[in-house]
Amino acid sequence: MTYHRKNRRAQDREPQLAYHNAKFLESVDGRSLRILAEFLEPQARLRRHGILNTVVFFGSARILPRDVAIRNLHELERKRKMNREALPLEELKAARRAVAMSHYYDEARELARLLTGWSLSLRNGPYFLVVCSGGGPGIMEAANRGAAEAGGKSIGLNIQLPKEQSPNPYITPGLSFMFRYFFMRKLWFAQPTQALIVFPGGFGTMDELWEFLTLTQTGKMKNRATIMLYGEKYWRQVINFDLMVRSGTIERGDLKMLNFANTPAKAFQILKERLSAELALRPAIRQPFP
């Protein structure tokens, strides 16, 4: 046996550093390390960037920009005229619904632009008050896009899903994150936020909304974030808050946690007033969140 073959076998037998062992890190036994990494790595990166406060946008990933929704509808209508049998009526109805909902994309984009422009005008630094989204398409993309158009930074907290959700292209480079665990992603939504803006959405949006309401109601959030439901008609039809009060499952005072708005201008007015009081509009001298 040659020297080189002996040396290679010796190297094969040499123990591996545990944190270089990908098989172990992906195992059940490595779960606690994965969870800890999803806390420490975002914390380190956000601290390096000097992030102080965020405004979080939630909402459906399925809502399209208005121009895209209209273009899709016109294309389907053209195809249906050419061949009625080839295009199911339900597909056409879905396209019309997409157009009807698309204004929310443009309004989320405008609101993010207004908030970011206002934050930059405070001269407290580009990271003093930063838009944050779930990092994907729909309302999330609209929020990151509006912030970028205002010349500001924005964060995207993405999540690995069976059906992959790719980060949208408007997230600031260096502030795009990917999570394996929903609960760690929720922690980073909640930790630095000063306001939560919830646009119409589905199960994921509901989950995030109820999480914030519960944390606020029980006093688990050290900063009492402003919670805004955008699109009052949608939310009052989807959730019967008054019935919950009449049934005794919540108190009338709990509804004070909720703010409603139907236009970017109104939402911005409410948020500006609340955030001005909470942040005191002084130069940022405190350290980034712990």
N, C-alpha and C positions, 0 to 999 in steps of 0.2 A: 504494500500500500504506500503510495507516494505521500510526501509531506503535505501537499496541498489538499489531498483528499482527507487526511487526518485532521487538518486544520478546519476544513469545512464542516466535518462531523462534530468537532468540538464546538464550533459556533452554533450549530443546530441545537446542541444540548444546553447552550448558555441560556439562563433564565431571562425572561422578557420583563421589562418594567410594566407594572400593572396598568398604568395609565396609557401605555402604548398597545395594550391588548384589546383590539377592536372587538373580538369575540366576547370577551368578558364584559366590556362596556355595553354591549347590546343585549346582554343576558338579563335574566330576572335578578340575579345577584347584583348587577350593576345599576339597577334602577335608581337607587338613592343618589348615586353619583350623577346620573343624567338629570335628575330633578334639581340637584344642587347647582349643576352647570347652567341650567336654564334660569336660575336666580342670579348667579355671580357674573356670568358673561354679559348679559344685558346691563346689569348694574355698573360694571366696569366701563363699558362702552359709553353709556349715557353720562357717567361722571366725567369721562374724558372730553365729551362734547359740551359739558357744562349745562346740561338740560336742567332747568329749574321747575317749570310748570308745563302741563299739557292741557289741551282741550280735545276730548275724544269724540270722534264721530262714529256712530253705529248706524247700520241700515242694510237693506237687502243688497246682496251681491248680484242680483238679477236685473236691477234697474239700469236701463240703458241711457246714454246721452240722447237727447231729443232728436238730433239730426240722424243718428244711427237708427233709432226706432222708426222714424218716418221713412227712411230709405228702405229698411227691411219690409215695412208694410207695403210700400209702393211696388217693390219687387214681387211680393206674394200676390198682390192684386193683378199685376201684369201676367203672372204665370196662370192665375185662375181664369183670366179672360181667354187665354190661349187654350187651356185644357181644364175644364171644370172638374172632371173626374179625377185628375191627378193630384189635386190639392184638397186635403180634408178641410172642412169648414172650421173645425176647432183650431187648426193652425192659424187661420186668418183671424179668428177671434182673439187668440193669444197675442198676435202681432198688434191688434188694435188696443188691447189692454196695455201692452208695453208702451205704446205711444201715450196713452192716458196717464201712465205712471212716470213717464220720462222727465216731467218737469221737476221731479224731486232731485234727479241727478244734477240738473243745471242750478237748482237752488242751493243744494249742498256745496257745489263748486263755488257759487257766489258768496255764500256765508263764510266758507273757509278763506276765501280771498279777502273779505272784509276784516275778519279776525286777525289774519296774518299781517295785513297792512297796518292795522291799528297797533298790533304788538310791536312791529318794527318802528313805528312812530314814537314809541315810548323811550327809545334810545337806551334801553337796558340790555342791549345785546341781542343777536339773532336767535338765541336759544332761550330767551326769557319766558316766552309763552309760545309753545309749539303745537301745531295741529298733529294729532295722532289718529291713525285708523287701523283697521284690521289688515291692511296691506293688500287686499284683493281687488276685484272689480266692483262695479256698481257704485253705491254710495261711498264705499271706501276709496275707490279711485277718484271720485269727484272731490273728496276732501283733500287728498294729496295734490290733486291737480290745481285746485284753487289756491292752495298755499304756494305752490311753485309759481303760479302766474303772478302772485303778489311779490315774488322775489324772496320768499322766506323758505325756511326749512320745514320738513315734516317727517314724521315717523310712521313706519308700517310694521305692525306686529302680526306676521303671517302665521299660519298653522298648517301642519302636514295633515292632509285629508286623504281618504281612499281615492276620491276624485280630486286630483291635484289642483290646488289653488295657487297660481303663480303670482308673485309680487307684481303690482302694477308699476308702470314705468315712471311715475311721478314722485315716488318716494326719494328722499334725499339720499344719495350714496353715503354709506356708512351708518345710516339709520334704518336700514331694512333688517328685520329680525325674522327668524324662523323658529317656531316652537313645536315640540312634540306633544306637550301636555297642555290641555286647555286651562287647567287651574293656574299654571305658572304664567300663561299668557294673560289671564284675567288679573293676576297680581300686578303685572306691569301696565295694564290699563288703569288700574285703580291707584297705584302708589303715588304717581306724581300729578294726577289730574286735578284740575280746578273746576272743570265743567264737563258734562256729558250731554251730547246732542244726539237724540235718537230719532232717526228718520224711519218711515215705514219699512218693516222687514218681517222675516219669518221666525222660525224656531230659534236660530242663533241669536238674532236681535232680541227676541223675548228673553232668552236665557241671560244675556248680558244686562238687559234692563232690570230684571228682577234681582240679579246679583247686586247691582248698585243700590237699588231701593232698599234691599235687606240690610246691606252694610251701613247705609245712612240711617235707617230707622233704628237700628240697634247700636248706633254710635261706634261702630268698628272702624270707620274711616276718620282719621284724625283731622283731615280737612273736609269740611262739609261741602262737597262738590255741588254746584248747581246742576240740576237735572232738567233738561228741556226735551219735551216731546214735540217734534216738528210734524205738522200735519194733524191738527186737532181733530178734524172729522174722522180721519182714519183711526186714530187712537181711541176715540170715545166709542166708536163702533166695535172695535176689536176687544177693548177691555172696559167693562162696565164698572168703573170705580165707584159710582154712587150706589150700586147694588151691594158692593163689598161693605160700604159704610152702613147701609140699612140692615145688612145681615149681621153686623157686629164683628166682622172678621178683620176690619181695620177701623181706626178712629178717623173722625172728620179732620182732625189736625194732621193726619198723615198725608192728606192731599196737598198740604202746603209744600211738600217736597217737590211737587210737580209744577213746571212752567210750560205753557203751550204757546206756540207761534205758528203762523201760516205763511210768513214771507221772510226772506233773508233780512230785510231792513228791520222788522219787528224783533226777530231773533237776535240780531246784532245789538239792538238797543238794550234789550233785557240783559244779555250777556255782558255787554260793556259796563252797565251799571253795577251788576253783581261782581264782576271781576275787578272793577276799579276799587270797590270797597274791600274785597278780600286781599288783593295784592298791594293796596295802598299806593300804587303808582310811584313808589320810591325806587331809586337805583338799587339794583339787586346786589345785596351785600351778604346775604346768607349763603351757606354752602348748599350744593345740590342735595336733593332728598337723600335720606339715609338708606 
